Structures are given as C-alpha cells and as structure tokens.
C-alpha cells in the first residue's frame, strides 16, 4: 500500500515538474517573441516619435491599493498631455475598465486630461476596455484605427503592440515613466510575463473583446487654426534681406514654424539654457542661488560686454552669489557672468549635456563667450533651431516650477535688454513676457551676424505661448532689424488674441 502511494505521489510530482517545465518554456518563448517583435517600436523620446492621428491611452486606477495617487496613472496622463501639446497626436482614446460606478478608469482619465487643458472634443472615451486585448481590438473594430500611438509603461506597451500587430494595426508606443524600487519592478515583471502567457493563449483560441457594438467614427485631424498666422508671417519676411527663422507654440499645442528646423547662431540667447543648467547643478547638490562662486581677477575679461565690471573691475578675488551672476547674465546679458557660471558647472560640455537630457533636440552649446570672442566663427557653432528654442522655452515655462526655476523666470520677466524686440508690442498690454536676447558681431560684408529674441508670453486672456525669432546675416541696421522682430511679435500676439 505504501508502495502504491509512493508511486502515485511520484507520478504527481513528475507531472507537476513536467508542467512547470512546459509553463517555463512557454513563458520564455512568449516573452522572447513579444520583445523581439516590438522593441524597435517603443519610444522614450517624444521628439523622435512619429505623428499619429489617434493615441490609445491604456487605463489604470488613479489610486493605488493604499488609496494614494497611482504613479502609473499620473505618468500615463502626463505623457499623453505632452504628446498632445507637442502635436504628436490629435485625439486620445481613453480606454479603461468601467464595470461599476465606483470603479471607472475611463472617466478618471478623461477628467484628468481635461484638467490638464486637453479639450473635451479631442478625448474619445472607451468604457469597455476591460483588458488590453479589448482596448486594442476595439480601437480597430469600433473606432476604425489602422494606426495608433499606444501610451503606457514600456513592458505593458510591448504586449499592447503585439496585440496591435495581430489585429492589423500599425502602431508605435511611447514609454511613460516607471518609478519603482527593485522589488516592485521584479514583481511587475513577473506579472507581465504571466500576462503575456495569457495573451498568447487568448490569441491561440481566438479570444474576442467582451463587447464590440456599433462603430464610432473619430473625425479627421483638425486643421491647425494658426495656419493663417504662418502664412501672414511668411509673406512678411519674404522680401527681407536677412535669414529669418520663426517658431511659435500656442498652449504647447499648435506650432507655427518658418525655417524652424534650420540652425541659427544663438549668441546670448544661449545664456537661458545655461541658466537652466545652473539650476540643475544646484538642485543636484542641494545648494541655493544664495551660495557663491569664487571669482578671481583672471575671470573678468575687460575686452567684452560686461556691466559687472563697474562693480568688480578692481577686485582680486570675490565671492559672488549664483543669484547675482544670473541677474547679470540674464537681465543685462553680461558675458563675464555667463562664463563664470559656465565654468562653475563644468563648462560648455556640461551645459550641452543638460540640454540634451531634456529630450529637446536642436540646441548645441559648444563654446564660452570668451571662446567666441577669440574666434567669432564659433558663434555659428553655438546654435539652435527656432523650433527647439521655442520648445525649450515652453517646457521651462509650463513644467519647471521649483524655487530655482521661479527665480530664473523672475529675472527673465524683468529683462533689461532687448526691449525693442519681442517685448515692444506687449509693454502696454499687461502681458507677461520672459525672454532672452542675443546680438552678434558685424560681419566683414557689413551685415549683422545675428539679432535674436526668444521667450514665453502670458497674454491677459490666459493664453500662453512661446516664440523664438532668429535673424542672421541681416543687412539692415540694428534699429530696423529690431523693428522686424517687434513686428513679428506684434502680428503673433494680435492673431493669437483674436483667435482666442
């Protein structure tokens, strides 16, 4: 009897072991197949993401099991908002579980998107997205999407992309941030591996969504309401004897770009991204702008534009706060102050690395002010596209609200230089403008190397926009060149005010 019992237990054990081996092999194969077929279609960088008319925002609860805000939900919402504001998508399907009145992912996502300024007519609710399979298949069969941008965390995106591929949808995905400790990540990875097993079995047996229902048509992409502004500005600069680049972002959403992807010399406009890099340097070291840099007489060049020399020309050494140096650099465009700050944070390479880390491509910081003074051709290598600078201004204005960033905004909003440029038509309107100018050398042929202005604007009606106007190789005098920038600013503000 004992022998029989041992044989039965042994057979059960062997069967369970064999089952475990089969499940393990199946899990490994499923995950390898999913990863290999989708990894090239998951993006981390929004700027590199191609445009799709529709995004599929996959649902999760706004609260975690402890009743506190769910970072998965928050990060997916923030990613969707960024995509919409940067013009990467035109509509967002919010697809989630809505099985009870007390648990309604779809409405929570819709409400959160609207609270972030996404218009209601750009949000398409899908109340039957009970599972990822339901959400993806319904996007195709109910909402008629042949292409999609999927928004979730990276691991979840891979499964959704695989389902999209099997459903005949051309899809890409953007990875929303995942902030979790190592143990949590391991637990989530195991859960995702098992979810992929379930997905493979569902596909094998031809599993269908719980509900389909009547087709719902998503309108064609809305036209850019600021296209007439682009046409007007294009006509205005057509006969100008200068290279002009313009970029405008309105509420982070619609953009006007004229020569917006061409690189222009930034000149002192680059003191703005340097200031952002200084703030990051201080944040990482838990120091404040009230802390000081040690400045020696050798740091103060006499043959450059430097209002701070009035105070510090005769000192051998001085401890000058970051705040004072930033005030000189941003408000008075002081070249010595800019170089001292640049040296404090590790030089031009460090500032360039910081800007690259923002994910905004098209801004290059290679040289200091002193370097450019030694060889003026280097001015062309410290460059930015108008689109990149407008994006950087918009991002800074809308997303950077810590104490250090607020101080930089105060300095830029009380800038003393360039009042005849972007700010000129706004002075009497009670608009708020934070901006940074740049002015270059005179070329051998008598043209102005560059006269620039870039900034963000808050109109009295609550509309926010960012704008970058770069003028290179201008054959007009300074006054006329600045008048052109002021005219562009006036036309932009007037059109946006009337449009809203």
Beta strands, then each sheet from edge to edge (+ up, - down):
strand 1: 42-43
strand 2: 54-58
strand 3: 91-95
strand 4: 123-126
strand 5: 147-152
strand 6: 170-175
strand 7: 243-250
strand 8: 254-258
strand 9: 263-265
strand 10: 292-296
strand 11: 317-321
strand 12: 363-364
strand 13: 383-385
strand 14: 432-439
strand 15: 448-458
strand 16: 464-474
sheet 1: 1+ 6+ 5+ 2+ 3+ 4+
sheet 2: 8+ 7- 16+ 15- 14+
sheet 3: 9+ 13- 12+
sheet 4: 10+ 11-
end
